Amino acid sequence: MDSSLRSQGGIQMLITAEQEAQQMITDARNLTMARLKQAKDEAEKEVARYRYHLEAEYQKKMSETSGSSDSTAKLLEEETEAKIRNMKGTASKVSKEVVDLLIKHVTTVNV
């Protein structure tokens, strides 16, 4: 009977060891799942921060661009007005010369 007690004791030790191993595996899976969830949550937060940062930069660029667009349009308008004034001034200065030149060529008879 001694050997049957020993074999039952050995079987019991194996069952206990198997249960402990199963518990360790379960604990490891739970820990892994918790770490994965934590990593996912952190990644989602990081993505949200990055998205917010990009959106803020985009809004800043849009406000700068629209402001620049208005100031650029105003600057172009001022430059255009200055060029028109310059051209009118030049035209009024040379108009008498042009008229005199035209009259000279029209009235001159080439023989």
Summary of the structure (lengths in Angstrom):
residues: 111
radius of gyration: 46.3
end to end distance: 154.0
largest distance: 154.0
contacts: 206
relative contact order: 0.03
helix: 95%
strand: 0%
